[in-house]
Amino acid sequence: MPQKSIPYAIARTRVLEGKLLTQEQMRRLLDAPDAQAVLRTLVEMGYGLGQESSDYRKMIAAELAQAYGYVREVTPNPYATGAFMLKGDCHNCKVFCKAKLLGRTPELSDSGTIPAQLLLDALQSQRYSVLPLHLEKAMRAEDAKIESGTAQMQSLEFALDAACYADMADYAQKSRQQTVVRCIQAQADLLNLTTLLRIRKNGQGAETLVQALVPGGMVEHKVYLDALHATDDALIQQLHMQAYRELVQTGVEAFFKTGSLGVLERLTDDFITALLRACRYERDSITPLVGYLVAKEREAQAIRVIMVAKMNNVPVEMAQERLRELYA
């Protein structure tokens, strides 16, 4: 029977870590001649839990659903693990709202702190109290707008994202795990940076940026607002993001050169992975369980990148540039 204890969770997680795909296995997938060969190799590696091998998305969904279910089952610190899984709840809330606006049936994923069917039942019954504080308030407000016909999709997404990151920050603090706190702060800060760059590129103004910025980071929102109209040469210095200096320098310069946020987003994910990997062998904290969860997400990201590249005849080198560092 599952036990809600750190020793039990760590012991089980050590076993599961041995099944994570390695760099060498990812190289095999990259070197496969086509998408069908990638699928066959994944099946040989035991990936996908026996799901239909002709649809890599089902294989990924099965692996992630099992990982999220496992974490919910064994975690003795739901605030630590929940800080990373709340984005799944937020995604499901967005899906539900969009479906309601369009008169469609929502299809939720099992990636949050609340199992998909339980959350769907609650949202359909307007029992928003199953959600954490800020998401609950945001869903009540946005649902009222949907009912009155005044909802706007962009504003809805901004509101739910802000609520989600506020809850993530609350969960991180309640977890009493310093690495979790640092990871959530970094995610908020670096998401706000990508948001700033995207809004600058699109020529949108401060009003949109104020709506789009999320709470929970170490960098004050005023810093991003002040940098909105800075020159490209002055932007990095004006941001004062010393905790992420090299990451920001490389990512922002790549953005100015290519117009793509891909490098910055990849470096952000690698930064979070590195923080968690440094705690991988701790025995007295739940951080290794969080690391395993993020490892499964990075694994899924890598498979998606490789499959899309193979289906579109993208050169191996270009696909490899988009891959995140693996936890394994």
Secondary structure, DSSP 4 states (H G I P E B T S, - for coil): ----SHHHHHHHHHHHHTTSPPHHHHHHHHHSSSHHHHHHHHHHTTTTTT--TT-HHHHHHHHHHHHHHHHHHH-S-HHHHHHHHHHHHHHHHHHHHHHHHHT------S-SSS-HHHHHHHHHTT-GGGS-HHHHHHHHHHHHHHHHT---HHHHHHHHHHHHHHHHHHHHHHHT-HHHHHHHHHHHHHHHHHHHHHHHHHT--HHHHHHH--SSSSS-HHHHHHHTT--HHHHHHHH--GGGHHHHHHHHHHHHHHS--HHHHHHHHHHHHHHHHTTTT-SSSSHHHHHHHHHHHHHHHHHHHHHHHHHTT--HHHHHHHPPPP--
